[in-house]
Amino acid sequence: MAMRKPKNTNQLTIFDLIKDYSTPAPFAPGQFRVIDALRHEMREAIKHCSLSRHQIAGEMSHLLNETITKEQIDSWTREDQRAEIGDERLGEEDRWIRRHIPGEYLPAFCEATGSTGPLKVMGTPCRVFFLPGPEALRAEIQRLDEEIRESKELKRKRMMFLKEIERREP
């Protein structure tokens, strides 16, 4: 009889996660200011994407049916910069150039990069979480099946090797 591995007690189940999200918690001041996390997640999505920034812009342009440029993507992902404005009438806060990705562009960005990270950043403060769609689950199941087949094949080869070694021993 096969022995069962002890369950990892530190790992949350999907039901634990849903229960945690269903319990309302008080909001902290600034909790919904996610621009820095969004920029970081967008930079990570670009870094792990096989497309260049020009290609991402082209794909987004196709998906949105409007022109998106590499320079726009660069401006959405770089840190805020001081405006080079000599107008003394502007307050300190007005001298910052704020460059944010428009919300309606975010799904196209995620589709072009293949990352849902930016959408997760946007949903987390509202206690929204994402589950992979059916196709993603099917792909994961297929990958697991392939790993099982490979493991069984490796085990079979090792068993044959062990039998060969035992047969040769005096």
KAJO-V711145 format. One record per residue. N is the residue number from 1. RES is the residue in one small letter. PSI is psi in degrees with one decimal (NA if undefined). OMEGA is omega in degrees with one decimal (none if undefined). Layout:
n & res & psi & omega
N & RES & PSI & OMEGA
N & RES & PSI & OMEGA
This chain:
n & res & psi & omega
1 & m & 134.0 & -177.8
2 & a & 142.7 & 178.1
3 & m & 141.2 & 178.1
4 & r & 142.3 & 174.7
5 & k & 143.2 & 175.7
6 & p & 142.9 & 179.7
7 & k & 144.4 & 174.1
8 & n & 109.7 & -175.6
9 & t & -11.1 & 179.9
10 & n & -14.7 & -176.4
11 & q & 130.1 & 178.3
12 & l & 143.9 & 171.9
13 & t & 168.2 & 178.6
14 & i & -32.0 & -179.6
15 & f & -35.8 & 175.2
16 & d & -41.0 & -179.6
17 & l & -45.0 & 179.2
18 & i & -41.0 & 179.0
19 & k & -42.5 & 178.3
20 & d & -39.3 & -179.1
21 & y & -25.5 & -176.9
22 & s & -15.7 & 179.1
23 & t & 110.5 & -178.1
24 & p & 140.6 & 176.6
25 & a & 152.1 & 179.1
26 & p & 145.1 & -180.0
27 & f & 137.9 & 177.2
28 & a & 148.9 & 176.4
29 & p & 132.8 & 179.0
30 & g & 1.3 & -177.5
31 & q & -28.2 & -177.2
32 & f & 1.5 & 176.5
33 & r & 96.4 & -172.6
34 & v & 11.1 & -172.6
35 & i & -40.5 & -179.8
36 & d & -42.0 & 177.5
37 & a & -37.1 & 179.1
38 & l & -46.2 & 177.6
39 & r & -45.1 & 179.8
40 & h & -45.8 & -178.1
41 & e & -35.4 & 176.7
42 & m & -41.4 & 177.5
43 & r & -40.3 & 177.8
44 & e & -40.9 & 179.1
45 & a & -41.7 & 179.2
46 & i & -41.5 & -178.3
47 & k & -39.1 & -176.5
48 & h & 1.8 & 179.4
49 & c & 144.2 & 179.6
50 & s & -10.7 & -179.6
51 & l & 152.4 & 173.7
52 & s & 169.1 & 177.4
53 & r & -36.5 & 176.6
54 & h & -42.8 & -179.8
55 & q & -38.2 & 176.8
56 & i & -44.8 & 178.7
57 & a & -42.0 & 178.7
58 & g & -43.1 & 179.0
59 & e & -42.8 & 177.5
60 & m & -41.3 & 178.2
61 & s & -42.7 & 178.7
62 & h & -46.1 & -177.6
63 & l & -34.5 & -176.8
64 & l & -13.1 & -175.9
65 & n & 37.6 & 172.0
66 & e & 158.6 & -173.0
67 & t & 124.2 & 172.2
68 & i & 134.6 & -178.1
69 & t & 161.4 & 175.2
70 & k & -38.4 & -178.9
71 & e & -36.2 & 176.3
72 & q & -45.4 & 179.1
73 & i & -41.9 & 177.7
74 & d & -42.3 & -177.9
75 & s & -31.6 & 179.3
76 & w & -24.7 & -173.9
77 & t & -9.8 & 178.9
78 & r & 160.4 & 178.6
79 & e & 157.3 & 175.2
80 & d & 144.9 & 179.5
81 & q & 152.4 & 175.0
82 & r & 132.7 & 176.2
83 & a & 139.0 & 176.9
84 & e & 68.6 & -177.5
85 & i & 126.6 & -178.0
86 & g & 0.9 & -177.2
87 & d & 113.3 & -178.0
88 & e & -14.7 & -177.8
89 & r & -18.3 & -179.9
90 & l & 136.4 & 175.8
91 & g & 168.7 & -178.6
92 & e & -41.4 & -177.9
93 & e & -33.6 & -178.8
94 & d & -14.8 & -178.0
95 & r & -6.4 & 176.3
96 & w & 134.6 & 174.7
97 & i & 117.4 & -179.6
98 & r & 119.8 & 178.8
99 & r & 107.4 & 179.9
100 & h & 146.6 & 174.5
101 & i & 131.7 & 175.4
102 & p & 139.7 & -176.6
103 & g & -35.7 & -177.9
104 & e & -12.4 & 178.0
105 & y & -17.5 & -173.5
106 & l & -43.7 & 177.5
107 & p & -37.9 & 178.8
108 & a & -38.9 & 177.2
109 & f & -45.6 & -179.4
110 & c & -41.1 & 178.9
111 & e & -42.3 & -178.2
112 & a & -37.5 & -177.9
113 & t & -16.2 & -177.8
114 & g & 21.3 & -178.1
115 & s & 135.5 & 174.4
116 & t & 4.2 & -179.1
117 & g & -47.4 & 179.1
118 & p & -37.4 & 177.7
119 & l & -35.7 & 176.7
120 & k & -40.5 & 177.8
121 & v & -41.6 & -178.6
122 & m & -34.0 & -176.3
123 & g & -24.5 & -174.3
124 & t & -46.3 & -179.5
125 & p & -26.6 & -179.6
126 & c & 6.4 & -178.6
127 & r & 37.9 & 175.1
128 & v & 135.1 & 177.1
129 & f & 158.7 & -174.3
130 & f & 139.5 & 170.1
131 & l & 145.0 & 179.3
132 & p & 146.6 & 178.6
133 & g & 172.9 & -178.0
134 & p & -39.4 & -179.5
135 & e & -39.9 & 178.3
136 & a & -39.3 & 178.1
137 & l & -39.9 & 177.5
138 & r & -41.6 & 178.9
139 & a & -40.6 & 178.8
140 & e & -40.5 & 177.8
141 & i & -42.5 & 177.9
142 & q & -43.1 & 179.2
143 & r & -41.8 & 178.1
144 & l & -41.0 & 176.9
145 & d & -41.6 & 178.4
146 & e & -40.4 & 177.9
147 & e & -39.0 & 178.8
148 & i & -44.8 & 178.1
149 & r & -44.6 & 179.6
150 & e & -40.9 & 178.7
151 & s & -41.6 & 178.4
152 & k & -39.9 & 178.8
153 & e & -42.5 & 177.5
154 & l & -41.7 & 178.2
155 & k & -43.0 & 179.7
156 & r & -43.9 & 179.3
157 & k & -41.1 & 179.6
158 & r & -37.4 & 178.1
159 & m & -41.3 & 178.0
160 & m & -40.5 & 178.8
161 & f & -42.7 & 178.4
162 & l & -43.3 & 178.6
163 & k & -40.0 & 179.1
164 & e & -42.3 & 178.5
165 & i & -44.8 & -178.4
166 & e & -34.6 & 179.6
167 & r & -35.3 & -178.6
168 & r & -21.0 & -179.2
169 & e & 141.5 & 179.9
170 & p & NA & none
